[in-house]
Amino acid sequence: MPDLLNADALCYNLPGLLKILTAMLKSEETFSGQSSIEPVNPQPATVLAPPKTAGLLWVTYKKDLKWFEFSARSYAKFANGWNFAKCVVPKRDVKAFKPVCEANGIEVWGGDEWEDKPFNWHQTMKCHADDHLPGADVIFHCDADSVFAKKCSPSDWLPNRKVLMPYQNYDTFLKRSIGPDEMAGFMSGEKIDGELGPYNWKFAVEFALGRSVERECMRLLPIVHRREVYEKTRQLISERFPKKKFDGYVRSCRDKYPQSFCEFNTLGAVAHICFENGYEWWDFFGRPYEESGLWGNIIQSWSHGGLNGNCNYYGQASDQTINTPQKLFASLGILDTSKSSGLLKFWSRFKNARARRHDAK
């Protein structure tokens, strides 16, 4: 069987895709044409060892420092069993984040953010999560505006020692048929239909991987992946765009919303294609997530709305009167921890040391 993800095979066999790629090499603004996407063709099952260690990763920046502080406090208060916790920020922001990270048992690392494509740099860092957390078999992703709201541990998201992955089939978002040139319109930015909602990410993922994908995997936090998924994702995209490689391809994509690369849906597609048996797939559309027992373990707000902005937590908060981030954080006891910061710092360091000792056994 031919390699369906080989860039040369696709480009030179299909003039339409060659036209698109040539335009992208010149400028993302002049993108035109229609990509040829191979059908779904699941890979042979990969034998995967049960995960033993877990890492937690934030990728953020100074503008969201205050939100990250609440997230870090909640990690110190409610999370237990993660072997590693790390916050990745632009180099210029390390000094600002260091006190918060140290107080809550989190490592901070700074990298060279792309000034021309800052959002895409953040996406790239998430796709290098295995490099940031080399000792973690599974990696949990949280955003700065998400908080732990209940006592929990990595095993809660590892039923049968597999990664729990909520998903929704892209077709369930559709209210109309899709035209033949809509991928080209989305990728170039010339014609984007916001009414398609999450379905738009299908265009971004299919163009990046060169094959059809079925599942939207960015339903709610935390997003969890096996470490094997990250390297495989970078490999597939580097093979498809050999001149740019993975980082160069992501940097070439549109940085403004809706971006023409989507990190979590690309990772989710690779997990489905290549590592399906390492996951427990939860149909978010057909089965209420409340049945998982994890609803409300981690709750996400919306940082752009401010601390007092109205936020619908869809029943995840402890009662219906909690409708702003400030009320949520107050209910969790993380709004003002100045009196207990020393105790939290000690407890967080103790938990991390215990997790590492367990890993060493």
GISUL-V660063 format. One record per residue. N is the residue number from 1. D_LAST is the distance of its C-alpha to the last C-alpha in Angstrom with 2 decimals. Layout:
BEGIN
N D_LAST
N D_LAST
END
This chain:
BEGIN
1 43.75
2 44.21
3 41.47
4 42.31
5 40.35
6 42.02
7 44.08
8 46.81
9 47.43
10 47.81
11 49.92
12 52.36
13 52.85
14 53.51
15 55.94
16 55.02
17 51.45
18 52.71
19 55.02
20 52.22
21 49.93
22 52.88
23 53.69
24 50.13
25 50.13
26 53.27
27 52.29
28 50.40
29 53.58
30 55.64
31 53.32
32 55.49
33 55.66
34 53.52
35 50.24
36 49.84
37 46.71
38 45.42
39 44.88
40 41.60
41 40.11
42 36.54
43 34.41
44 33.02
45 29.85
46 26.70
47 23.80
48 20.82
49 17.20
50 16.01
51 14.53
52 10.92
53 11.55
54 14.87
55 17.24
56 20.59
57 23.62
58 27.08
59 29.89
60 32.88
61 35.57
62 37.51
63 39.97
64 37.25
65 35.61
66 36.89
67 35.48
68 32.09
69 32.15
70 32.47
71 29.70
72 27.36
73 28.40
74 27.74
75 24.20
76 23.59
77 25.32
78 24.28
79 21.15
80 17.69
81 14.34
82 15.19
83 12.69
84 15.78
85 19.47
86 22.29
87 26.08
88 28.23
89 31.83
90 34.78
91 34.71
92 37.65
93 35.76
94 32.65
95 34.40
96 35.32
97 31.87
98 29.91
99 30.77
100 29.88
101 26.53
102 25.60
103 26.75
104 24.51
105 21.21
106 22.18
107 22.45
108 25.97
109 27.20
110 30.82
111 32.48
112 36.05
113 37.41
114 40.27
115 43.34
116 45.28
117 42.59
118 40.23
119 39.20
120 38.44
121 36.29
122 34.18
123 34.01
124 32.98
125 30.11
126 28.75
127 29.04
128 26.96
129 24.09
130 21.71
131 22.90
132 22.43
133 18.87
134 17.54
135 13.86
136 14.91
137 15.43
138 17.98
139 20.18
140 22.32
141 25.70
142 27.66
143 31.03
144 32.21
145 34.46
146 31.85
147 30.18
148 27.61
149 29.85
150 27.70
151 24.33
152 22.08
153 18.68
154 17.90
155 17.78
156 21.46
157 22.40
158 20.42
159 22.53
160 21.65
161 18.68
162 21.45
163 22.74
164 25.70
165 28.59
166 31.89
167 34.80
168 38.57
169 40.83
170 42.95
171 46.10
172 45.83
173 46.60
174 49.85
175 53.27
176 55.23
177 55.08
178 53.63
179 56.08
180 55.61
181 55.55
182 53.23
183 50.15
184 52.30
185 53.57
186 50.12
187 48.65
188 51.72
189 51.99
190 55.64
191 55.39
192 52.54
193 53.06
194 51.05
195 52.01
196 49.58
197 46.70
198 43.23
199 44.99
200 45.67
201 42.02
202 42.64
203 45.07
204 42.61
205 39.81
206 42.20
207 43.74
208 40.44
209 39.18
210 42.59
211 42.12
212 42.73
213 40.05
214 40.24
215 37.73
216 37.59
217 33.94
218 34.42
219 35.15
220 33.06
221 30.02
222 27.15
223 27.41
224 24.14
225 23.53
226 21.15
227 20.67
228 22.78
229 25.78
230 26.33
231 26.75
232 28.87
233 31.05
234 31.74
235 32.50
236 34.95
237 36.83
238 36.98
239 38.46
240 40.96
241 41.98
242 41.55
243 43.63
244 41.77
245 38.22
246 35.94
247 36.23
248 39.94
249 40.58
250 39.04
251 40.98
252 44.15
253 43.86
254 45.69
255 43.97
256 46.08
257 45.45
258 45.31
259 43.37
260 43.82
261 40.08
262 37.66
263 33.99
264 32.44
265 34.97
266 34.55
267 30.77
268 31.44
269 34.00
270 31.75
271 29.05
272 31.86
273 33.39
274 30.44
275 27.40
276 29.16
277 27.01
278 23.85
279 25.63
280 27.28
281 30.70
282 32.45
283 36.21
284 36.91
285 40.63
286 40.85
287 38.32
288 38.05
289 34.69
290 35.02
291 34.10
292 30.54
293 29.87
294 28.74
295 32.21
296 32.20
297 28.47
298 29.16
299 32.81
300 34.55
301 37.77
302 40.13
303 40.11
304 43.56
305 45.06
306 44.25
307 42.82
308 45.90
309 46.44
310 46.72
311 43.64
312 43.40
313 39.97
314 40.99
315 39.98
316 36.46
317 37.40
318 37.85
319 41.64
320 44.37
321 45.71
322 42.70
323 44.14
324 43.26
325 40.06
326 41.21
327 41.59
328 38.22
329 36.42
330 38.45
331 37.54
332 33.82
333 34.31
334 33.35
335 36.89
336 37.18
337 34.21
338 35.82
339 35.72
340 32.08
341 30.67
342 29.23
343 27.37
344 26.08
345 24.94
346 23.03
347 21.49
348 20.51
349 18.82
350 16.98
351 15.76
352 14.61
353 12.76
354 11.01
355 10.23
356 8.88
357 6.60
358 5.45
359 5.54
360 3.80
361 0.00
END
